[in-house]
């Protein structure tokens, strides 16, 4: 595939591909933030000097890097498909392992370069979704509207 044509829809930057079996989260964060692989590695190394390119990235590191870049990320079982996000799934290529995919707002991108994942698989096997807090505002407002109106009552009023 011609990388010049393989662009993320939300950033118009090239898709970031894995360089090891363990760096899918690094790639997903790079695409999500509109950065390149080396920028993510440099940010990770600033936090953890022993971190090396290709290492597994934890969720806490992902969130700290995103925070330093001005993004507040939320992970949940909800996804607003109108916005980009990182999708955690059960890996189809490595047994007993999770895998990070990237939703660019229009398509699902596997940093590993396979076509093994589609939206039907994600709907059935997603572990969690990570998006900007601002992109989840509509989901949060929906939850607020679903809450029954509550008022405080004293124990004597209740019993």
Buried (B, 14 or more C-beta within 10 A) or exposed (E): EEEEEEBBEBBEBBBBBBBEBBBBBBBBBBBBBBBBBEBBBBBBBEEEEEBEBBBEBEBEBBBBBBEEBEBEBBBEEBBBEEBBBBBBBBBBEEEEEEBBBBBBBEEBBBBBEEEBBEEEBBEEBBBBBBBBEEBBEEBBEEEEEEEEEEEEEEEEEEE
